[in-house]
Amino acid sequence: MTNESQEHGAARRPVEDEVDVVAEETQKPAKGEKQEKKGSFWKELPVLIVVALVLALIIKTFVVQAFYIPSESMENTLLTNDRVLVNKLVYHTRDIERGDVVVFSGVDSWDGEFELAEPSNVVEGFFRWVGTAFGIIPGEKDYIKRVIGVGGDHVKCCDSKGRITVNGTPIDEDSYLYPGDVPSDEFFDVTVPQGRLWVMGDHRSVSLDSRSHTGDPGGGSIPEGQVIGRAFVIVWPFNRFDTIDIPDTFAQPALHAMGGSVPLVAGFGMAVPLVLVRRRLRRRR
């Protein structure tokens, strides 16, 4: 019996070994399958890149865009080489407000202050577009400033204490003005046209803002339609990560007494008298 069982056992072992070999062969992919998978990845990679770029373009165009800060004009709120995110949807839900830090296009308004050389070829143009979209390089004709006055506002510099006034109300700029700067070393007295904005940099002594364009159409103000969006957060460098909020001084009720648009809740009956008052005041000036 022992010899017989040994013989049967010896006969079984090759069968088990054969089963194991077959299992291993079924688990290991063939060389052709490996090559096919590698080939499939490299074929899909260009598609993935195109999809990623399309999504980035959609987000950049309609939702949020990163911007590079190229100058000192907004110090110390924003420093040179900072990157900020700009909300492009916010002004579809509310009006531009005093105190907002906005990015706007200088085309047809402040065109010519900051220009980059034209790309020498398509490849360079593509990488410039990518760099601008992700805030790696500055936009050629994009500017970032703080809104001081909106359409209808009477903005003046300065009162007896050297403060800028908006609709006769002085604004306290200590929280964001560059240390050592005065609100303005240039006198101005403007009424912002409807649909336009009076904007200034926080580093007043080096900022070429609305004060430097008083001889241009609009008297230095910029069209609301040129605003790209509101800068709401600093994202780079990481140690400067912070939100960009509207200073409390712009919440003064007196600022809204005459400037800006009339709220819809006021109704047409209140809008007409306010328009007449504005016209009379302008005639007296």
C-alpha positions as CSV (number, residue, x, y, z in Angstrom):
1,M,0.0,0.0,0.0
2,T,2.8,2.3,0.8
3,N,4.5,1.7,-2.5
4,E,1.2,2.2,-4.4
5,S,0.4,5.4,-2.6
6,Q,3.9,6.7,-3.3
7,E,3.5,5.8,-6.9
8,H,0.1,7.7,-7.0
9,G,1.7,10.6,-5.2
10,A,4.6,10.7,-7.7
11,A,2.0,10.7,-10.4
12,R,0.1,13.6,-9.0
13,R,3.0,16.0,-8.4
14,P,3.6,16.8,-12.0
15,V,-0.1,17.6,-12.5
16,E,-0.1,20.1,-9.6
17,D,3.1,21.7,-10.9
18,E,1.6,22.0,-14.3
19,V,-1.5,23.7,-12.8
20,D,0.8,26.2,-10.9
21,V,2.7,27.0,-14.1
22,V,-0.6,27.6,-16.0
23,A,-1.8,29.9,-13.2
24,E,1.4,31.9,-13.3
25,E,1.1,32.3,-17.0
26,T,-2.5,33.5,-16.8
27,Q,-1.5,36.1,-14.2
28,K,1.4,37.5,-16.0
29,P,0.5,39.8,-18.9
30,A,2.0,39.0,-22.2
31,K,4.8,41.3,-23.5
32,G,2.5,42.4,-26.3
33,E,-0.1,43.6,-23.8
34,K,2.5,45.6,-21.8
35,Q,3.6,47.4,-24.9
36,E,0.0,48.0,-25.9
37,K,-0.7,49.6,-22.5
38,K,2.4,51.8,-22.7
39,G,1.4,52.8,-26.3
40,S,-2.1,53.5,-25.2
41,F,-0.8,55.9,-22.4
42,W,1.3,57.9,-24.8
43,K,-1.6,58.1,-27.2
44,E,-3.9,59.4,-24.5
45,L,-1.5,61.9,-23.0
46,P,-1.9,64.6,-25.7
47,V,-5.7,64.3,-25.2
48,L,-5.4,64.7,-21.5
49,I,-3.2,67.8,-22.0
50,V,-5.7,69.3,-24.4
51,V,-8.6,68.6,-22.0
52,A,-6.6,70.2,-19.1
53,L,-5.8,73.3,-21.1
54,V,-9.5,73.7,-22.3
55,L,-10.7,73.4,-18.6
56,A,-8.0,76.0,-17.6
57,L,-9.2,78.3,-20.4
58,I,-12.8,78.0,-19.3
59,I,-12.0,78.7,-15.6
60,K,-9.6,81.6,-16.6
61,T,-12.2,83.1,-18.9
62,F,-15.3,82.9,-16.7
63,V,-14.5,82.1,-13.1
64,V,-11.1,82.8,-11.5
65,Q,-7.8,83.9,-12.8
66,A,-4.4,84.2,-11.2
67,F,-2.5,87.5,-11.7
68,Y,1.1,88.4,-11.2
69,I,2.0,91.7,-9.5
70,P,4.8,93.4,-11.5
71,S,5.2,96.7,-9.6
72,E,5.3,98.5,-6.3
73,S,2.1,100.5,-6.9
74,M,0.0,98.6,-4.4
75,E,2.5,98.2,-1.6
76,N,2.2,97.2,1.2
77,T,-1.2,95.5,0.4
78,L,0.4,93.7,-2.5
79,L,4.1,93.3,-3.1
80,T,6.1,92.9,-6.3
81,N,6.0,89.2,-7.4
82,D,2.9,88.4,-5.4
83,R,0.2,86.3,-7.1
84,V,-3.4,87.0,-6.5
85,L,-6.6,85.3,-7.5
86,V,-9.3,87.4,-9.2
87,N,-13.0,86.6,-9.0
88,K,-14.6,87.2,-12.4
89,L,-18.1,86.3,-11.3
90,V,-18.6,88.7,-8.4
91,Y,-19.7,91.7,-10.4
92,H,-22.4,89.6,-12.0
93,T,-24.0,89.4,-8.6
94,R,-23.2,92.9,-7.2
95,D,-21.9,96.3,-8.2
96,I,-18.3,97.4,-8.0
97,E,-17.8,98.9,-4.6
98,R,-15.5,101.6,-3.2
99,G,-12.5,99.9,-1.5
100,D,-12.5,96.9,-3.9
101,V,-9.1,96.0,-5.3
102,V,-9.8,95.4,-9.0
103,V,-7.8,94.2,-12.0
104,F,-8.7,96.0,-15.3
105,S,-7.6,96.1,-18.8
106,G,-5.8,99.3,-19.9
107,V,-6.7,98.8,-23.6
108,D,-8.3,102.0,-24.9
109,S,-7.9,103.7,-21.5
110,W,-4.4,103.4,-20.0
111,D,-2.9,101.6,-23.0
112,G,0.8,102.0,-23.4
113,E,2.1,102.3,-19.8
114,F,3.4,98.7,-19.6
115,E,4.2,96.8,-22.8
116,L,5.9,93.5,-23.5
117,A,7.6,92.7,-26.8
118,E,5.5,90.8,-29.3
119,P,6.1,87.0,-29.3
120,S,8.6,86.1,-32.0
121,N,6.8,82.8,-32.8
122,V,3.7,80.7,-32.1
123,V,5.4,78.6,-29.4
124,E,6.6,81.7,-27.5
125,G,3.1,83.1,-27.8
126,F,1.6,79.9,-26.4
127,F,3.8,79.8,-23.4
128,R,3.2,83.5,-22.7
129,W,-0.6,82.8,-22.7
130,V,-0.1,79.9,-20.3
131,G,2.1,82.0,-18.1
132,T,-0.4,84.8,-18.0
133,A,-3.3,82.4,-17.4
134,F,-1.6,81.0,-14.3
135,G,-0.2,84.2,-13.0
136,I,3.4,83.3,-13.7
137,I,4.1,86.5,-15.8
138,P,2.2,89.8,-15.8
139,G,-0.5,90.6,-18.3
140,E,0.7,93.0,-20.9
141,K,-2.1,95.6,-20.4
142,D,-3.6,94.6,-17.1
143,Y,-3.5,96.9,-14.0
144,I,-4.5,96.5,-10.4
145,K,-5.7,99.4,-8.3
146,R,-8.1,100.2,-5.5
147,V,-11.5,101.8,-6.3
148,I,-11.9,105.1,-4.5
149,G,-14.9,106.5,-6.3
150,V,-17.7,105.0,-8.4
151,G,-20.0,106.7,-11.0
152,G,-21.5,109.9,-9.7
153,D,-19.0,110.3,-6.8
154,H,-17.4,113.6,-6.1
155,V,-13.8,112.8,-5.2
156,K,-11.5,115.5,-4.0
157,C,-8.0,116.0,-2.5
158,C,-7.6,117.1,0.0
159,D,-9.4,118.5,3.0
160,S,-7.8,120.6,5.8
161,K,-6.3,117.5,7.4
162,G,-4.9,116.2,4.1
163,R,-7.5,113.5,3.6
164,I,-9.2,112.5,0.4
165,T,-12.9,113.1,0.5
166,V,-15.7,111.2,-1.3
167,N,-19.0,113.1,-1.5
168,G,-17.7,115.4,1.2
169,T,-16.8,112.6,3.6
170,P,-13.1,112.0,4.5
171,I,-11.8,108.5,4.2
172,D,-9.3,107.1,6.7
173,E,-6.6,105.3,4.6
174,D,-4.2,104.5,7.4
175,S,-5.0,100.7,7.2
176,Y,-3.8,100.3,3.7
177,L,-1.8,103.4,2.6
178,Y,2.0,102.8,2.2
179,P,3.8,103.9,5.4
180,G,5.1,107.5,5.0
181,D,2.9,108.3,2.0
182,V,0.3,111.1,2.0
183,P,-3.1,110.4,0.5
184,S,-2.0,112.4,-2.5
185,D,0.7,115.0,-3.4
186,E,-1.4,116.1,-6.3
187,F,-4.6,118.2,-6.1
188,F,-7.7,116.9,-7.9
189,D,-11.4,117.6,-7.7
190,V,-13.4,115.3,-10.0
191,T,-16.9,114.0,-10.4
192,V,-16.7,110.5,-11.6
193,P,-18.8,110.0,-14.8
194,Q,-21.5,107.3,-14.6
195,G,-20.3,103.9,-15.6
196,R,-16.7,104.8,-14.7
197,L,-14.4,104.4,-11.7
198,W,-11.7,106.5,-9.9
199,V,-8.9,104.2,-9.0
200,M,-5.6,104.7,-7.0
201,G,-2.7,102.6,-5.9
202,D,-2.0,102.1,-2.2
203,H,1.6,103.2,-2.7
204,R,0.6,106.7,-3.8
205,S,4.1,108.2,-4.3
206,V,4.9,105.7,-7.1
207,S,1.5,104.8,-8.5
208,L,0.5,106.0,-11.9
209,D,-3.2,105.9,-11.3
210,S,-6.3,108.0,-12.1
211,R,-4.4,111.2,-11.0
212,S,-1.9,110.7,-13.8
213,H,-4.6,110.4,-16.5
214,T,-6.7,113.5,-15.8
215,G,-6.0,114.7,-19.3
216,D,-7.3,111.5,-20.9
217,P,-10.9,110.8,-21.9
218,G,-12.9,110.3,-18.7
219,G,-10.7,112.6,-16.7
220,G,-8.6,109.8,-15.3
221,S,-11.4,107.4,-14.6
222,I,-11.6,104.0,-16.1
223,P,-14.7,102.3,-17.7
224,E,-16.5,99.7,-15.5
225,G,-16.6,97.5,-18.6
226,Q,-12.8,97.2,-18.6
227,V,-12.8,95.6,-15.1
228,I,-11.8,92.0,-15.2
229,G,-12.6,91.1,-11.7
230,R,-12.0,91.6,-8.0
231,A,-8.7,90.5,-6.4
232,F,-9.8,88.6,-3.3
233,V,-6.8,86.6,-2.0
234,I,-3.0,86.5,-2.1
235,V,-1.9,82.9,-3.0
236,W,1.8,83.3,-3.5
237,P,4.2,83.3,-1.8
238,F,2.7,81.0,0.8
239,N,3.9,83.0,3.7
240,R,1.9,85.9,2.5
241,F,-1.4,84.0,2.0
242,D,-4.2,86.4,3.0
243,T,-7.6,87.7,1.9
244,I,-8.0,91.2,0.4
245,D,-10.9,92.8,2.2
246,I,-12.6,96.1,1.8
247,P,-11.4,98.5,4.5
248,D,-13.9,99.6,7.1
249,T,-13.7,103.3,6.1
250,F,-15.6,102.6,2.9
251,A,-18.6,101.4,5.0
252,Q,-19.4,104.9,6.1
253,P,-23.1,105.6,5.2
254,A,-22.3,109.2,4.3
255,L,-20.2,108.0,1.3
256,H,-23.3,106.7,-0.3
257,A,-25.4,109.9,0.1
258,M,-24.8,111.1,-3.4
259,G,-22.5,108.7,-5.2
260,G,-23.1,105.4,-7.0
261,S,-26.3,104.0,-8.4
262,V,-29.6,104.3,-6.6
263,P,-30.7,101.0,-5.1
264,L,-33.6,99.3,-6.9
265,V,-35.6,99.1,-3.6
266,A,-35.7,102.9,-3.6
267,G,-38.0,102.8,-6.6
268,F,-38.2,105.1,-9.6
269,G,-39.9,107.8,-7.5
270,M,-36.7,108.4,-5.5
271,A,-34.3,108.0,-8.4
272,V,-35.7,111.0,-10.3
273,P,-35.3,113.6,-7.5
274,L,-31.7,112.4,-6.8
275,V,-30.8,112.8,-10.5
276,L,-32.3,116.3,-10.5
277,V,-30.3,117.2,-7.4
278,R,-27.1,116.0,-9.0
279,R,-27.7,118.1,-12.1
280,R,-28.3,121.2,-10.1
281,L,-25.1,120.7,-8.2
282,R,-23.1,120.2,-11.3
283,R,-24.5,123.4,-12.9
284,R,-23.5,125.4,-9.8
285,R,-20.0,124.2,-10.1
